[in-house]
Each structure stands twice: as C-alpha cells, then as structure tokens.
Amino acid sequence: MVRAEESVVRALVAIRVDASAQMGLGHIQRCLTLANALRKQSVRCRFICRFVPEQFAELIACNGHDLLRLPAADSGDADQIGSTHERWLGASQTEDANQTAGMLSTNRPDWLIVDHYGIDVRWEAAMRPFAKAILVIDDLANRSHDCDVLLDQNYVVDGADRYSSLVPASCRQMLGPRYALLRPDFAELRDVRLNRDGSVARVLVFFGGADEDNYTALALDALDRLGRFDLAVDVVVGLMNPHRSEIETTCGRRPNTRFFYQVNDIARLMAEADLALGAGGSATWERCSVGLPTLALVAADNQRRLTGDLCDFGAVLSPSSESGVGLRNEFIALLGAMLSSKALLRGMTRRCRDLVDGLGAQRVVGTMLSVGTLLRLATEDDCQRVYEWRNHPSVRSVSRVQTSFSLDSHRRWFAEALRNPDRLILVAECSGQPIGVVRFDIAGESSEVSVYLSPDKLAGGWGSEVLALATQWLKEHRKNVRDIVAEVLPENLASRGAFKRAGYQESKVTLVRRLV
C-alpha cells in the first residue's frame, strides 16, 4: 500500500459517495477507480461516506486512501426526506452538507467529487467555501448542479445538450463513454480478444454487486431451457447478493459451470468470455472495452434509457419486457438468437469497441489537474528561468545533449528562438507560477517537440498534462501541422510514459553504435 503523502502530495481530493443494496456498488467502484488514478499522480484522496459496506471500507484503505464516516442515519428522520434518491442520503441535504463541511474545514481540498443521486445544487452551493473546485458525477440529468466539471460517462443519443440548463455556463462537461471510469486492467486486456469471430464457447453471467431480483437465476434457467450445457459458464455474484447460497448450489449442479464471489479480476473473465448476460449498469462499459457482446437486462430505472440507446446503436441486445413470463420468454428467444448468429455478435463487438477504449479515468484526471494550468508564449523575461531549468542536473541527465551551456550562449540562442516563427517556446504556468517549458520546432507539416519541467515538479506527474496542453495549443494555433515527433532516450522511462499518457505512440526505434 502506497499513500500519496509518502511522496510529494500534488493535491487533495475529497469524494462524497455512498453504496448500499438499494443504491448499488457502481458509484463507489467508479470513484475508487478515479481515486486510484489520481493517486498515481501524487494526489491524496479522502472518501466521505455515510453508507459503505465493510468490504469496500477495507478496499479503500488497502488502496491507500482515507475514509471518513458520516454519522449513522436516523431511519425515522430519513423516511421524511423528499424523493427516493434524497432518502438514500440518510439525512437532509442541509444536514449532510454541514456534516461534510465539518470534515473539510481544517484541510480544504483542491477538488470535491460528488457521486450521489441524493445531492443537487443546494448541497453543492453550500459546499463552495470548503473546496476549491467541485466535480459532479451523474447519470440522470434530472436536477441542477453547481459544479466546475460534470462527468456523465453514459451513452445517450443526442446527449450533448442534456445538462445545458442544469449546470453553470462555465462548467466543463465530460460526456459519453470516452470518459468511462475503468480500472487499468481493462485497457491492458483490450487487445487480448481483437479477433472475436462471433463463436460462443464461454458465457459470463454477472448482474452486479446486489442483483436483488435474482436475474442470475433467470440467466441460468434460460441456458438450461436452451439445452446449452456444452457451454462453459462463469457465474459471478457480488458481495451484496442475497441469493448467493442458492446460486452457488445451482452452479454446483450444472456441468461446465464455475462460481465466483466478489472477484478482483472481472476484466480477465470478461476478456475470456464470448458472450455476457448482465445488467445495464456501469459494468456495460467494462464489457464494451473488451468487445464483449451482451444480453443486458434493465435492473434499475436509471439503466432504462442507456440500455435502450445502446440497443439502437447495436452494442447490446435487451428484452423489452422487464418482469414475469414475458421477460423470461423474451430473454430465452434473444439468447438463442445470439448463440446462433456469429455475424450479429461480430457486429456488436465492433460497436462496443467503438464506444470505449478504457482510458477514461486518465482523461478525467488530466482534466482535473489541468484546471488552473495554462500555456503562454515565452518572453525575454523567461530567459534566466529557462536557462536554470535546462542546466539543472536532473534535466540534463535525460536530455539528448547532456552538456551544460554558458549563460551567454543561452541568451543568444533564446533571443534567436524568440525571433524564429518556426521555433515556438511555450511556458506552462499553474496558479500563476511557471512549472515547465515546451519547444516546438516546425518544418512544414511536421514538428519536433521537447519538454522539461521545473526541477521541483518532476515528481508530480506534470509532464503528460503539460504535453497534452501544448499539443492542443499547437493544434489550435498551427493548423497546418499534422504530426508531432519526440525523441526520447530509451532509459528515460518517465518521459516515455508521459508522452504515452498524452496520446503519443512509439513508431520506430533508433539504434546507435559508438565507435570511440
């Protein structure tokens, strides 16, 4: 376990989120994924929860994050609180905000992340004095928010204006599966099954952490009624599934069936499977990232539109019936059709992979850390600062030219660079303080880029952020440039990683043999 405070703490983030059988586990799971991605950038995360299963409390701690618990809810008072979603908060929004503010008053976070259907603009406005910026994670688009960034990772047809009247005009919106918060292992396993041919030998059955309506039993019954005992079946149940014992017994009787409880390697099981039977929640994006065709059920109201739009897009199939004999019969019919049509499954795989690439958490982290960071063209006043950065041993040791330069020669070079229209020097600033420099050397439609940071920023993960900002700057200001090339020493793993996180790809290897 590695905590951000063991190194340089770049920022402090507080996360207000809950989990329960009624709310599901998806909210806290995706927040944990985001917190782990932030921790890699030297950000310390603190979860604030009123409802959290003990297994998740332990998981939060094991991943190096803090957990602060709000007082237990008074069930009598909670029953009098507004809508169903507000009752999930376990207190009024005013009371919850006051309690949360008390936990933040002594250490104001850089970001407050909110992922809770019971919270809206009233809670967020009350928290403004206690956080520098607010990020809201939502799926419903049914209430107003006071936030700086809004994230909705779901696919919704014509969803670009979904929140236009619900958030401030200055709010940055990150909409769609491009921002799906997935653990790194999904991106790592994405290419394992590039060539799915539509044949089905292994089926994954997983309906989320709770599955109160026992759709798992429905799926197994459908396979039995179709007589498909030849298929290998992996059945996964979550830690809040009330039917665990019954399902485990059923799996024990079925041939070629494996039972799993609260697994840590669901990405591997999804990559190995040829077809999934599951719910239309956040696991949708996990399945899509590895191109896994799915027969999806609507297990909660907030999944209805998402699942319907994905059906129209061709990424999933889903019954129109939601209960009773109608659901059972339609589920069996759709499953039979999927098992008998390779072309159908191949098409679904392509659609899934088009939606999700598994890098959403990195994009969200980049957005959060880039707030307050800007680029400007260098001026003569930057000459001394750039000289000191370039000649610092930590920068020279990873540069192609590792010799030091005299101040006089640097001044001549810097003055000439400022006059050269094809040599652009950009200075990155965060909160008004210079943190790094980027140089573009442009030749026609191509440009070479080099970057180095202030020595005190080398450990904070700033490299990929500055590169991403500089790349966007060049795209906007030099529209004729089509390619950006960077040369990095092979032993400079940190720089190579920064370029990859900023979207650069390795295209060739340069080999050199010294004769003297």
C-alpha positions in Angstrom: 0.0 0.0 0.0 1.4 3.4 -1.0 -0.1 6.6 0.1 0.2 9.8 -1.8 1.6 11.5 1.3 4.7 9.3 1.3 5.8 11.3 -1.7 5.1 14.9 -2.8 1.4 15.5 -2.4 0.3 17.3 -5.5 -3.3 17.9 -4.5 -6.0 16.9 -2.0 -9.3 15.4 -3.2 -12.4 14.7 -1.2 -15.0 12.2 -2.5 -18.6 12.2 -1.2 -20.2 8.8 -2.2 -22.2 6.0 -0.7 -23.1 2.4 -1.5 -25.8 0.0 -0.4 -28.1 -2.7 -1.8 -30.6 0.0 -2.9 -28.0 2.3 -4.5 -25.8 -0.4 -5.8 -22.0 -0.5 -5.7 -21.2 1.1 -9.0 -20.9 4.6 -7.6 -18.2 3.7 -5.1 -16.5 1.4 -7.5 -16.0 4.1 -10.1 -15.0 6.6 -7.5 -12.3 4.2 -6.3 -11.1 3.7 -9.8 -10.8 7.5 -10.2 -9.1 7.8 -6.8 -6.5 5.2 -7.8 -5.8 7.0 -11.0 -5.3 10.3 -9.0 -3.1 8.6 -6.5 -0.7 7.7 -9.4 -0.4 11.4 -10.0 0.6 12.1 -6.3 -2.9 13.2 -5.3 -4.2 12.2 -1.9 -7.9 11.1 -1.8 -10.3 11.1 1.1 -13.6 9.3 0.9 -16.5 10.7 2.9 -19.4 8.1 3.3 -22.4 7.5 5.4 -23.2 4.1 3.9 -20.3 1.9 2.9 -20.1 -2.0 3.1 -17.2 -3.0 5.3 -15.5 -4.9 2.4 -15.4 -1.6 0.5 -14.1 0.3 3.6 -11.2 -2.2 3.7 -10.7 -1.8 0.0 -10.5 1.9 0.2 -7.9 1.6 3.0 -5.9 -1.1 1.1 -5.7 1.2 -1.9 -4.0 3.9 0.2 -7.0 6.3 0.7 -8.6 7.8 3.8 -12.1 7.1 4.8 -14.2 9.5 6.9 -17.6 8.2 8.1 -20.6 10.5 8.5 -22.9 9.7 11.4 -25.3 6.8 11.0 -28.7 7.8 9.6 -31.8 8.2 11.8 -34.2 5.9 9.9 -37.2 7.9 11.3 -35.9 11.2 10.0 -34.7 9.7 6.7 -38.2 8.5 5.9 -39.4 12.1 5.9 -36.9 13.3 3.4 -38.1 14.2 -0.1 -37.6 11.8 -3.0 -36.3 8.2 -3.0 -32.9 9.4 -4.1 -32.8 12.0 -1.3 -33.7 9.4 1.3 -30.6 7.5 0.1 -28.6 10.3 1.6 -29.7 9.3 5.1 -30.1 13.0 6.1 -31.4 16.2 4.6 -29.1 17.9 2.1 -28.5 20.7 4.6 -27.5 18.4 7.4 -25.3 16.3 5.1 -23.6 19.4 3.8 -23.0 20.7 7.3 -21.5 17.4 8.5 -19.3 17.1 5.4 -18.1 20.7 5.7 -17.1 19.9 9.3 -14.8 17.2 7.9 -13.2 19.6 5.3 -12.9 22.8 7.3 -9.4 22.1 8.6 -8.0 20.9 5.3 -9.7 22.5 2.3 -9.4 20.1 -0.7 -8.4 21.2 -4.2 -11.4 19.1 -5.5 -14.6 17.8 -4.1 -16.0 14.9 -6.1 -19.7 14.2 -5.7 -21.3 10.9 -6.9 -24.7 10.7 -5.3 -28.2 10.8 -6.7 -29.4 12.4 -3.4 -27.3 15.6 -3.9 -28.1 18.6 -6.1 -27.3 22.3 -6.4 -28.4 23.1 -2.8 -25.7 20.8 -1.3 -23.1 21.8 -3.8 -23.7 25.5 -3.3 -23.4 25.1 0.5 -20.0 23.3 0.0 -18.5 26.0 -2.2 -16.5 27.7 0.7 -15.0 24.3 1.6 -13.5 23.2 -1.7 -11.5 25.0 -4.4 -13.4 23.2 -7.2 -16.3 20.7 -7.5 -16.7 17.7 -9.9 -20.1 16.0 -10.1 -20.6 12.5 -11.5 -24.1 12.0 -12.6 -26.2 9.7 -14.9 -29.7 11.1 -14.5 -29.7 14.7 -15.8 -32.8 15.3 -13.6 -31.6 18.1 -11.3 -29.4 21.2 -11.3 -25.8 21.3 -10.2 -23.3 23.9 -9.0 -20.0 22.5 -10.2 -16.9 23.2 -12.2 -16.8 19.9 -14.1 -19.7 17.4 -14.7 -19.0 13.8 -15.8 -21.6 11.6 -17.3 -19.9 8.5 -18.8 -23.1 7.1 -20.3 -24.1 6.8 -24.0 -27.2 8.9 -24.7 -28.4 9.7 -28.2 -28.3 13.5 -28.8 -27.0 13.9 -25.2 -24.7 16.8 -25.9 -27.2 19.3 -24.6 -28.5 17.1 -21.8 -27.1 19.2 -19.0 -27.1 22.6 -20.7 -29.8 24.1 -18.5 -28.7 22.2 -15.4 -25.1 23.4 -14.9 -23.4 26.8 -14.9 -22.3 28.1 -18.4 -18.7 27.9 -17.2 -18.9 24.2 -16.3 -16.8 21.8 -18.4 -18.9 18.8 -19.4 -17.3 15.4 -19.9 -20.0 13.4 -21.6 -20.0 9.8 -23.0 -18.2 6.5 -22.7 -14.9 8.2 -23.7 -14.8 9.2 -20.1 -15.9 5.8 -18.6 -14.0 5.2 -15.3 -12.4 1.8 -15.8 -9.6 0.2 -14.0 -6.3 -0.1 -15.9 -6.6 -3.8 -16.4 -9.4 -3.2 -18.9 -7.2 -1.1 -21.2 -4.4 -3.7 -20.7 -6.7 -6.6 -21.8 -8.4 -4.7 -24.5 -6.4 -6.3 -27.3 -6.4 -9.8 -25.9 -9.5 -10.6 -28.0 -9.1 -8.4 -31.0 -10.3 -11.1 -33.4 -13.6 -12.3 -31.9 -15.2 -14.3 -34.7 -18.7 -14.5 -33.1 -18.5 -18.1 -32.0 -19.5 -18.8 -28.4 -17.7 -21.3 -26.2 -17.7 -19.4 -22.8 -20.5 -17.3 -21.3 -20.1 -14.8 -18.4 -23.1 -14.3 -16.1 -22.8 -11.2 -13.9 -25.6 -8.9 -12.8 -23.8 -6.6 -10.4 -23.0 -6.4 -6.8 -26.5 -6.9 -5.4 -28.9 -8.5 -8.1 -31.9 -8.4 -5.6 -34.3 -9.6 -8.3 -32.0 -12.7 -8.9 -31.6 -12.2 -12.7 -28.6 -14.6 -12.3 -31.1 -17.5 -11.8 -33.1 -16.3 -14.8 -30.0 -16.4 -17.0 -29.0 -19.9 -15.9 -32.6 -21.1 -16.4 -32.5 -19.7 -20.0 -29.3 -21.6 -20.7 -30.9 -24.8 -19.3 -34.1 -24.4 -21.4 -32.0 -23.9 -24.5 -30.1 -27.1 -23.6 -26.7 -25.4 -23.8 -24.9 -27.5 -21.2 -22.0 -27.7 -23.6 -21.0 -24.0 -23.0 -18.5 -23.1 -20.3 -20.3 -20.7 -17.9 -18.7 -18.4 -15.4 -21.1 -17.1 -12.8 -20.1 -14.1 -10.7 -22.1 -12.7 -7.7 -21.3 -9.6 -5.8 -20.8 -9.1 -2.0 -24.4 -7.8 -1.5 -26.2 -10.5 -3.5 -28.9 -12.0 -1.2 -29.2 -15.2 -3.3 -25.5 -16.2 -3.1 -26.1 -19.6 -1.5 -28.9 -20.6 -3.9 -26.8 -19.6 -6.9 -23.7 -21.4 -5.7 -25.8 -24.6 -5.2 -27.3 -24.3 -8.7 -23.8 -23.8 -10.2 -22.6 -26.8 -8.4 -25.2 -29.0 -10.1 -24.5 -27.6 -13.6 -21.8 -29.1 -15.8 -19.1 -26.8 -17.1 -20.1 -24.0 -14.6 -17.7 -22.1 -12.3 -19.0 -20.0 -9.4 -17.1 -16.8 -8.3 -17.9 -14.5 -5.4 -16.7 -10.8 -5.4 -13.8 -11.3 -7.8 -10.9 -8.9 -8.3 -10.2 -10.0 -11.9 -13.5 -9.4 -13.6 -11.6 -7.9 -16.5 -9.9 -11.2 -17.2 -13.2 -13.1 -17.0 -14.8 -10.6 -19.5 -11.8 -10.9 -21.9 -12.1 -14.7 -21.8 -15.8 -14.8 -22.4 -17.5 -14.8 -25.8 -20.9 -13.6 -24.6 -22.1 -11.9 -21.4 -25.5 -12.0 -19.6 -25.7 -9.0 -17.3 -27.3 -5.8 -16.1 -27.2 -2.4 -17.9 -25.2 -0.5 -15.3 -21.6 0.6 -15.1 -20.4 -2.9 -16.0 -21.7 -2.0 -19.5 -18.5 0.0 -20.2 -16.3 -2.7 -18.8 -17.8 -5.2 -21.2 -17.6 -2.8 -24.1 -13.9 -2.0 -23.5 -13.0 -5.7 -24.3 -15.6 -6.0 -27.1 -17.8 -8.5 -25.2 -21.3 -8.8 -26.7 -24.0 -8.7 -24.1 -27.6 -9.6 -23.5 -28.5 -6.9 -21.0 -31.4 -6.5 -18.5 -32.7 -3.2 -17.1 -32.1 -3.8 -13.4 -32.8 -0.2 -12.3 -34.7 2.8 -13.6 -31.6 4.8 -14.4 -30.5 2.0 -16.8 -33.6 2.1 -19.0 -32.6 4.9 -21.4 -29.0 3.9 -21.5 -29.8 0.3 -22.4 -32.4 1.4 -25.0 -30.0 3.7 -26.7 -27.3 1.1 -26.8 -29.7 -1.4 -28.3 -30.5 1.2 -31.1 -26.7 1.7 -31.6 -26.2 -2.1 -31.9 -23.9 -2.6 -29.0 -26.2 -4.7 -26.8 -29.5 -6.6 -27.0 -32.1 -6.3 -24.3 -35.7 -7.6 -23.8 -38.5 -5.1 -23.9 -40.3 -6.9 -21.1 -39.0 -6.2 -17.6 -40.7 -8.9 -15.5 -42.6 -12.1 -15.4 -43.2 -14.7 -18.0 -42.8 -12.1 -20.8 -39.3 -11.3 -19.7 -38.3 -15.0 -19.3 -39.6 -15.9 -22.8 -38.1 -12.9 -24.5 -34.8 -13.5 -22.7 -34.6 -17.1 -23.9 -35.5 -16.1 -27.5 -32.9 -13.3 -27.7 -30.2 -15.6 -26.1 -31.0 -18.3 -28.7 -30.7 -15.8 -31.5 -27.3 -14.5 -30.2 -25.9 -18.0 -29.8 -26.9 -18.9 -33.4 -25.6 -15.7 -35.2 -21.9 -15.1 -35.5 -22.5 -12.1 -37.7 -24.7 -10.5 -35.0 -22.0 -10.9 -32.3 -19.2 -9.7 -34.5 -21.2 -6.5 -35.2 -21.9 -6.0 -31.5 -18.2 -6.4 -30.8 -17.3 -3.7 -33.3 -19.9 -1.3 -31.8 -18.7 -1.9 -28.3 -15.1 -1.2 -29.1 -16.0 1.9 -30.9 -17.6 3.3 -27.7 -14.9 2.6 -25.1 -11.1 2.5 -25.1 -10.5 2.0 -21.4 -8.6 5.4 -21.0 -11.5 7.4 -19.5 -10.0 7.7 -16.0 -6.8 9.1 -17.4 -8.8 11.7 -19.3 -10.7 12.8 -16.2 -7.5 13.0 -14.2 -6.0 15.1 -16.9 -8.9 17.5 -16.9 -8.9 17.8 -13.1 -5.2 18.5 -12.9 -5.2 20.9 -15.9 -7.7 23.3 -14.2 -5.6 26.3 -13.3 -2.8 25.4 -15.7 -2.2 27.4 -18.9 0.3 28.0 -21.6 1.8 31.2 -22.9 4.4 32.2 -25.4 7.8 32.8 -23.7 9.2 36.3 -23.4 12.7 37.7 -22.8 11.8 37.7 -19.1 11.8 33.8 -19.2 15.4 33.6 -20.4 17.1 33.2 -17.0 14.4 30.8 -15.7 14.6 28.5 -18.8 18.4 28.5 -18.5 18.4 27.4 -14.9 15.9 24.6 -15.7 17.7 23.4 -18.7 21.1 23.3 -16.9 19.7 21.5 -13.8 21.4 18.1 -13.4 18.0 16.3 -13.2 17.0 17.7 -16.6 20.4 17.3 -18.3 20.7 13.7 -17.3 17.7 12.7 -19.5 18.4 15.2 -22.4 19.8 14.1 -25.7 22.5 16.8 -25.3 23.7 16.5 -21.7 26.4 19.1 -21.7 25.8 22.4 -19.8 25.6 25.7 -21.6 27.0 29.1 -20.6 24.5 31.8 -19.8 25.9 34.0 -22.6 25.4 31.3 -25.3 21.9 30.5 -23.9 20.9 34.2 -24.1 22.0 34.3 -27.8 20.1 31.1 -28.5 17.0 32.3 -26.6 16.9 35.6 -28.4 17.2 33.9 -31.8 14.5 31.4 -30.9 12.0 34.2 -29.9 12.5 35.7 -33.4 12.1 32.4 -35.3 8.5 31.9 -36.4 9.1 28.2 -36.8 10.5 27.7 -33.3 7.9 28.1 -30.6 8.7 28.3 -26.9 5.8 27.9 -24.5 5.9 28.3 -20.8 3.4 26.3 -18.7 2.0 28.0 -15.6 -0.1 26.7 -12.7 -1.8 29.2 -10.5 0.4 31.9 -11.9 3.7 30.0 -11.2 5.9 28.8 -14.1 6.2 25.0 -14.0 7.8 23.9 -17.3 8.7 24.8 -20.9 7.7 23.2 -24.2 9.6 23.8 -27.5 8.2 23.1 -31.0 10.5 23.1 -34.0 8.2 23.3 -37.0 9.2 22.1 -40.5 6.3 22.1 -43.0 3.5 19.8 -41.7 5.7 18.2 -39.0 7.0 19.5 -35.7 9.5 18.2 -33.2 8.6 18.7 -29.6 10.8 18.8 -26.4 9.6 19.5 -22.9 11.2 19.9 -19.5 9.8 20.9 -16.1 10.9 22.9 -13.2 13.0 20.6 -11.1 10.5 20.8 -8.2 7.7 19.5 -10.5 9.5 16.3 -11.7 7.8 14.0 -9.2 4.3 15.3 -9.5 3.2 13.7 -12.8 3.0 17.1 -14.6 4.8 16.0 -17.8 1.8 14.4 -19.5 -0.5 17.3 -18.5 1.8 19.9 -19.9 2.3 17.9 -23.1 -1.4 17.4 -23.6 -2.0 21.2 -23.2 0.9 22.0 -25.6 -0.4 19.5 -28.2 -3.8 21.1 -28.1 -2.3 24.6 -28.3 -0.3 23.7 -31.4 -3.4 22.1 -33.0 -5.3 25.4 -32.5 -2.5 27.8 -33.5 -0.7 26.0 -36.3 -3.4 24.2 -38.2 -1.0 23.1 -41.0 0.9 20.8 -38.6 -0.2 17.2 -39.0 2.4 15.3 -36.9 4.4 15.9 -33.8 7.6 13.9 -33.2 9.5 13.5 -30.0 12.8 11.8 -29.5 13.3 10.3 -26.0 16.3 8.4 -24.6 15.4 4.7 -24.1 16.4 4.8 -20.5 14.1 7.8 -19.8 11.1 5.7 -18.8 9.3 8.6 -17.0 9.4 10.8 -20.1 8.3 7.9 -22.4 5.4 7.3 -20.0 4.4 11.0 -20.0 4.3 11.1 -23.8 2.2 7.9 -24.0 -0.3 9.3 -21.4 -0.5 12.4 -23.5 -1.6 10.3 -26.5 1.8 9.8 -28.3 2.6 6.5 -29.8 6.0 4.9 -30.3 6.6 4.5 -34.1 10.2 3.5 -34.5 13.4 2.7 -32.7 16.7 4.5 -33.4 19.8 2.3 -33.0 23.3 3.9 -32.4 26.7 2.2 -32.1 29.5 4.4 -30.9 33.0 3.7 -32.4 35.0 5.7 -30.0 
